[in-house]
Amino acid sequence: HRLPALNANYGDGRPVPSYRLHMSNIVAEILRPQIASLESRIREANRRHKWISDRFLSKVDKRLRDEVGFHMPFTSGKCRVVRNSFCFVATTSCTASHHFLELVRVGGVPVETHGLNLSTSNNDLNPVAIDSRTALYHSSIPHRLSEKDCLLVADILAA
């Protein structure tokens, strides 16, 4: 299975406004009507994240998660989070990391990786860590994804 091309637009094709704009009178006028729907958008984003997260965790064997030091970033209950991306941290070989990224790319799921620790073959302190990489894997969740699409994203990520 392959996910259709993902881009940031509403189901009817209108582009989603970027909320990373410097505030001006024009920007305020454009964004003001959207404030009324903010709560429902947050709920929907968090629901899409839950679909992906639950499916992903059910598909990836716990033993494998333990082997690669898999965990999902924790957020404090004190902050209100809009989960519009799916992230996890894992330690794998560089080869396995590149293989994973290629598989998800072919599947149509854009994933970015942010390496937290790249070891080298000169690492005398921890020879086990040679060619290992602890990285944050990150995939945005477009707001137009249906439940079926979210489950497909999770299946591709877990493959």
WOGI-V897165 format. One record per backbone hydrogen bond with DSSP energy under -1.0 kcal/mol. CO is the residue of the C=O (numbers start at 0). NH is the residue of the N-H. If there is no record, write none. Layout:
CO;NH, CO;NH
This chain:
6;8, 7;15, 9;12, 13;9, 23;27, 24;28, 25;29, 26;30, 27;31, 30;33, 31;34, 34;37, 36;40, 37;41, 38;42, 39;43, 40;44, 41;45, 42;46, 43;47, 44;48, 45;49, 46;50, 47;51, 48;52, 49;53, 50;54, 51;55, 52;56, 53;57, 54;58, 55;59, 60;64, 61;65, 62;66, 63;67, 64;69, 65;68, 67;90, 70;88, 75;78, 81;83, 83;140, 85;138, 87;136, 88;70, 89;134, 91;132, 92;96, 93;97, 94;98, 95;99, 96;100, 97;101, 98;102, 99;103, 100;104, 101;105, 102;106, 103;108, 104;107, 106;2, 111;137, 113;135, 116;133, 119;122, 121;123, 125;128, 126;129, 128;131, 130;93, 131;118, 132;91, 133;115, 133;116, 134;89, 135;113, 136;87, 137;111, 138;85, 141;144, 145;149, 146;150, 147;151, 148;152, 149;153, 150;154, 151;155, 152;156, 153;157
